[in-house]
Amino acid sequence: MLLLAAQSNAQWIQTNSPMHVNILSFTANNNNLYVGTDGNGIYCSNDNGTSWTAINSGLTNYYVPALAICGNKIIAGTIGGVFLSNIADTNWIAVNSDLTHFNVMSLAVNDSNIYAGTATYINPYPLFYGGRVYFSTNYGSNWSDITSDLPSPSSLVNIGIYALAVKDTDVFVGTGAGVFRSTNNGTSWTSLNSGLTNSWVNALAFNGSDLIAGTRDGVFLSTNSGLSWTAIDSGLSCTYVQALAVNDDKFFVGTLFGVFLSTNNGTNWIGVNSGLSETNILSLMVSATNVYVGTFSEGVWKRSLSEIVTSVSLASYLVPKDFDLHQNYPNPFNSTTIISFTLPIKSLVSLKVFDIMGREIATLVSRELSAGSYSKQWNAEYLSSGVYFYRLQAGGSIATKKLLLLK
């Protein structure tokens, strides 16, 4: 069944979660749902997101990029280290013995083993780099640095550990320089970037034995423990992936411009954003009954999992009728703008930007795309103000429009 980018009749519902903060992380234990924010700490809901309570007793850093459950404990990764709480009482204690880097960007749990990925923050620039990987067998009472031969900051600036995934004895890290794997608990690491055309990896998840990576330019699948990767983003109209979750062969990604679902192992994707007023998705989680997304400044939204799956089946019959290149938005713009287009049939697509002299400035798309609706962001911060043109070519169809950059 062909899946296309389309909207459904079912709606997302905004929960009564902390507002006007970024929702960075999720975890859940039975009926308890937890979120980490970028300044308000950690919140808990025990009624599927209807109501939320701050649980910050003992927490000394309220920027929480990572959360995980380990047995009857909640693990919180903050930019001030790792904190631990019993699920029953939610009083946090710092567990940072032997940590030398405290900006914890990712967590993974394998049985009673906890892995933490860090990055060094450079102020005033919003850049994390210089990541380390730590390992604990005693709920963080002690940590071992297992970074070993990962590239150092001097050789690869963006080596911050933004994602972690553990399978049996294999540890995978997603970094600003691609995916790395250790089969000996960090004694040595191997770079696994064959076929991975974008090296900035924001998310990793397993589907059985398959590994999925969400990057700044698409989703990739490996069926051989990362030895090779295949792009699986046909119909994914925004390829800047910030979050990823798998549920019974259903793949969900959160992007700069919404939530997308694939029900056929990433062969095709569909946008499922009806009713979602803020589509910058920073985090997401799938439960048995609901999908939850954490947004940029608009809190937590939820939607019935069964409704989404049904909407995908219905929308799979909706195909754009025309080749169309839309006017960029906003226009005029300062630094970044969105260019959208529709394709009625599968085509080899080229989307390029030119200056007023006809010189090519940027290539936004150069690949085969399935029929559907697409949006691409163009960042022109390095260019001067003026008139530019963008041209879409798909098969024998060509369209050109003008845009205006004002700084």
C-alpha positions in Angstrom: 0.0 0.0 0.0 1.4 3.4 -1.0 1.6 6.0 1.7 1.6 9.6 0.9 2.1 12.8 2.9 -1.4 13.8 3.8 -3.5 15.0 6.7 -6.1 12.9 8.5 -9.4 13.6 10.2 -8.2 12.6 13.6 -6.7 15.3 15.8 -3.8 15.9 18.1 -4.8 17.1 21.6 -2.7 19.5 23.6 -2.2 18.2 27.2 -2.1 20.3 30.3 1.7 20.1 30.3 4.3 22.7 31.2 3.9 25.4 28.5 6.3 27.8 26.9 9.3 25.5 27.4 10.8 22.9 25.1 10.0 19.3 25.8 13.3 17.5 25.3 12.7 13.9 26.6 10.2 11.2 27.5 10.1 8.0 29.4 7.3 5.9 31.0 6.8 3.3 33.6 3.4 1.5 33.6 0.9 4.3 33.9 3.4 7.0 34.8 4.6 9.3 32.0 7.6 11.6 32.5 9.0 14.5 30.5 12.2 16.5 30.7 12.2 20.2 29.8 14.8 22.8 28.9 14.5 24.8 32.0 11.5 23.7 34.1 12.9 20.3 35.2 10.9 17.1 35.1 7.1 16.6 35.1 5.0 13.4 35.7 1.5 12.4 34.6 -0.3 9.3 35.9 -3.5 9.9 33.8 -2.2 9.7 30.2 -1.2 13.3 30.1 -4.4 14.9 31.3 -2.6 16.5 34.3 1.0 17.0 35.1 3.0 17.6 38.3 6.5 19.0 38.7 8.8 16.4 40.4 12.0 18.4 41.0 12.8 17.8 44.7 16.6 17.5 44.9 17.1 18.3 41.2 19.7 21.0 40.9 19.7 21.3 37.1 16.4 21.8 35.2 17.7 21.3 31.7 16.9 17.6 31.0 17.7 16.2 27.5 17.4 12.5 28.5 15.3 10.3 30.7 15.2 6.5 31.2 13.8 3.8 33.5 16.0 1.2 35.1 14.2 -1.2 37.3 12.3 0.8 39.9 14.5 3.9 39.3 14.1 6.9 37.1 17.4 8.2 35.5 17.6 11.8 34.4 20.4 13.2 32.2 20.8 16.9 32.7 23.4 19.4 31.6 24.5 19.3 35.3 25.1 15.5 35.4 23.0 12.4 36.1 20.2 12.3 38.8 18.5 9.2 40.2 15.1 8.8 41.8 12.9 6.0 43.1 9.7 5.8 41.1 7.8 5.6 44.3 9.0 8.9 46.0 10.6 11.0 43.1 13.3 12.6 45.3 16.3 13.2 43.1 19.9 12.6 44.1 23.0 13.4 42.0 25.0 10.3 40.9 28.0 11.8 39.3 30.9 10.0 40.8 33.7 9.6 38.3 31.9 11.7 35.6 34.3 14.2 34.1 31.7 15.6 31.6 28.3 16.7 32.9 26.3 17.7 29.9 24.3 14.4 29.5 22.5 14.4 26.2 21.5 10.7 25.9 20.8 7.6 28.1 20.3 3.9 27.4 19.5 1.0 29.7 20.3 -2.7 29.2 19.0 -4.8 32.1 20.6 -3.1 35.1 23.3 -1.4 33.1 23.1 2.3 32.3 24.9 4.2 29.5 25.2 7.9 29.4 26.4 10.1 26.5 27.7 13.6 27.0 28.8 16.6 25.1 30.7 19.8 26.0 28.8 23.0 25.6 30.5 26.1 24.2 29.0 29.4 25.4 27.7 31.6 23.8 27.3 29.4 20.8 24.7 26.6 20.9 27.2 23.9 20.0 27.7 20.7 21.8 30.9 18.7 21.1 33.6 16.6 22.6 31.3 13.8 23.8 32.2 11.0 26.2 30.4 7.6 26.8 30.0 6.4 30.4 28.8 3.1 31.8 27.4 2.2 35.3 26.4 -1.2 36.8 25.2 0.3 40.1 22.6 2.9 39.3 25.2 5.6 38.8 27.0 5.2 42.1 30.1 4.8 40.0 30.8 5.5 36.3 33.4 4.2 33.9 34.5 6.2 30.9 34.3 3.8 27.9 34.9 6.4 25.2 38.2 4.8 24.3 39.1 5.4 20.6 36.1 7.6 19.6 37.4 10.6 17.7 38.6 13.5 19.9 37.2 17.1 19.7 40.5 18.1 18.1 39.8 15.9 15.1 36.0 16.0 14.9 34.4 18.9 16.6 30.8 17.6 16.5 31.4 14.2 18.2 28.8 14.9 21.0 26.9 11.8 21.9 23.3 12.7 20.9 21.8 9.2 20.8 22.5 5.8 22.4 21.1 2.3 21.6 22.1 -1.0 23.2 21.4 -4.5 21.9 22.8 -7.5 23.7 26.5 -6.8 24.0 26.6 -4.1 21.2 26.6 -0.4 22.1 25.7 2.1 19.4 26.2 5.9 19.7 24.8 8.5 17.3 27.1 11.6 17.1 27.7 14.6 15.0 30.2 12.5 13.1 28.0 9.5 12.4 27.3 6.1 14.1 29.9 4.1 16.1 29.6 0.7 17.6 31.5 -1.1 20.4 31.1 -4.9 20.8 33.4 -5.0 23.9 31.8 -2.4 26.2 33.9 0.5 25.0 37.3 -1.0 24.8 37.2 -0.2 21.1 34.8 1.5 18.7 34.2 1.1 15.0 32.8 3.8 12.7 29.7 2.6 10.8 28.9 5.2 8.2 28.8 3.2 4.9 25.7 4.6 3.1 25.0 7.1 5.8 24.9 10.3 3.7 24.3 12.6 6.7 26.7 12.2 9.6 24.7 14.2 12.2 22.7 11.5 14.0 20.0 12.8 16.5 18.2 9.5 17.2 18.7 5.7 17.2 16.2 2.9 17.7 15.9 -0.8 17.2 13.1 -2.7 15.4 13.9 -6.2 16.3 17.5 -6.7 15.1 17.3 -3.8 12.6 18.8 -0.4 13.6 17.2 2.9 12.5 19.0 6.2 12.5 17.4 9.7 12.4 19.7 12.3 11.0 19.6 16.0 10.0 18.8 14.8 6.4 16.6 11.7 6.6 16.1 8.3 8.1 18.4 5.3 7.5 18.0 1.6 8.1 20.7 -1.0 8.8 19.9 -4.7 8.8 23.4 -5.8 9.6 24.3 -4.0 12.9 25.3 -0.8 11.2 27.8 -2.2 8.7 25.8 -0.6 5.9 22.9 1.9 5.7 20.0 2.5 3.3 18.0 5.7 3.1 14.3 5.1 4.0 12.7 8.5 3.6 10.5 8.3 0.5 7.5 10.6 1.2 9.2 12.2 4.2 8.6 15.8 3.3 10.8 17.1 6.1 14.0 15.2 6.5 15.5 17.1 9.5 14.8 14.3 12.1 15.0 15.2 15.8 13.2 12.2 17.4 12.5 8.6 16.6 10.4 5.8 18.0 9.4 2.3 17.0 6.2 0.4 18.0 5.4 -3.1 16.5 6.9 -2.3 13.1 5.4 1.2 13.1 8.1 3.9 12.7 7.5 7.4 14.0 9.8 10.4 13.4 9.6 13.9 14.8 11.0 16.6 12.5 11.3 20.3 12.3 7.9 20.3 10.5 5.8 17.6 12.0 5.3 14.0 12.8 5.5 11.2 10.2 4.6 7.5 10.3 5.7 4.5 8.2 3.9 1.2 8.5 6.0 -0.6 6.0 9.5 -0.4 7.5 10.2 3.0 6.1 9.4 2.3 2.5 6.9 5.2 2.6 6.0 7.8 5.1 2.9 9.9 5.8 2.5 13.2 7.7 0.1 12.8 10.7 -0.1 16.4 11.9 -3.8 17.3 11.9 -4.6 19.7 14.7 -1.0 20.1 15.7 -0.4 23.8 15.9 3.4 23.5 16.7 5.2 21.2 14.4 8.7 21.6 15.6 8.9 18.2 17.3 11.8 17.7 19.7 10.9 14.4 21.3 8.3 11.6 21.0 7.1 8.4 22.6 4.7 5.7 21.7 2.7 3.8 24.3 0.2 1.0 24.0 -2.7 3.4 23.3 -1.2 6.9 22.6 1.5 8.7 20.7 3.0 11.6 22.6 5.1 14.4 21.1 7.2 17.1 22.8 7.2 20.4 21.0 9.1 23.6 20.8 7.5 25.9 23.4 4.0 24.4 23.1 4.2 21.5 25.6 3.1 17.9 25.1 0.5 16.7 22.6 -1.1 13.3 22.4 -3.1 11.3 19.9 -4.6 7.9 19.8 -2.3 5.3 18.2 -5.2 3.4 16.7 -6.6 6.7 15.1 -3.2 7.4 13.5 -2.9 4.0 12.0 -6.4 4.2 10.7 -5.7 7.6 9.2 -2.7 6.3 7.4 -4.7 3.6 5.7 -7.3 6.2 4.6 -4.8 8.8 3.4 -2.9 6.3 1.4 -5.4 6.8 -1.4 -4.9 10.6 -1.6 -2.4 11.5 -4.3 -1.7 15.1 -5.4 -3.2 15.7 -8.8 -0.7 18.3 -10.0 2.9 19.2 -10.2 3.1 22.5 -8.1 5.8 24.7 -6.7 4.5 26.9 -3.9 5.7 30.4 -2.9 8.2 30.2 -0.2 7.2 31.1 3.4 7.9 33.5 4.8 8.7 35.9 1.9 10.5 38.2 2.4 12.5 36.3 4.9 15.6 36.7 7.2 18.0 33.8 7.0 15.6 30.8 6.8 12.5 30.0 4.7 10.4 27.0 3.7 9.9 25.9 0.1 7.1 23.4 -0.6 6.0 21.5 -3.6 3.8 18.6 -4.7 4.5 15.7 -7.1 1.6 13.7 -8.8 4.0 10.8 -9.7 7.3 9.4 -8.7 10.0 11.5 -10.3 13.7 12.4 -10.3 13.6 15.7 -8.6 16.0 18.7 -8.5 15.3 21.8 -6.3 18.0 24.5 -6.6 18.5 28.1 -5.7 20.1 30.7 -8.0 21.2 34.3 -7.5 20.0 37.1 -9.8 23.0 36.5 -12.2 21.9 32.9 -12.6 24.6 31.3 -10.6 23.7 28.2 -8.6 23.7 29.0 -4.9 22.3 25.8 -3.3 21.0 22.4 -4.1 18.1 21.5 -1.7 17.0 18.2 -3.4 18.6 16.0 -6.0 17.1 12.5 -5.8 14.1 10.4 -6.8 10.9 11.1 -4.7 7.6 9.4 -4.6 4.3 11.2 -5.3 3.4 13.4 -2.4 3.8 16.8 -0.7 7.2 18.0 0.4 8.8 20.9 2.3 12.5 21.9 2.4 14.1 24.5 4.6 16.7 26.8 3.1 19.2 28.6 5.4 20.6 31.7 3.7 22.4 33.2 6.7 25.7 33.3 4.8 24.2 35.3 1.9 23.6 39.0 1.5 20.2 40.6 1.1 18.7 40.5 -2.4 16.5 38.7 -4.9 17.0 35.0 -5.5 15.3 32.3 -7.6 14.4 28.7 -6.8 13.7 26.2 -9.5 12.0 22.8 -9.2 12.4 20.2 -11.9 10.6 16.8 -11.8 10.8 14.7 -14.9 9.8 17.0 -17.8 8.1 19.6 -15.5 9.9 22.7 -14.5 8.8 25.7 -12.3 10.7 28.7 -11.1 9.7 31.3 -8.4 11.4 34.4 -6.9 12.2 34.9 -3.2 13.5 38.0 -1.3 16.1 37.8 1.4 16.1 40.8 3.8 18.6 41.1 6.6 
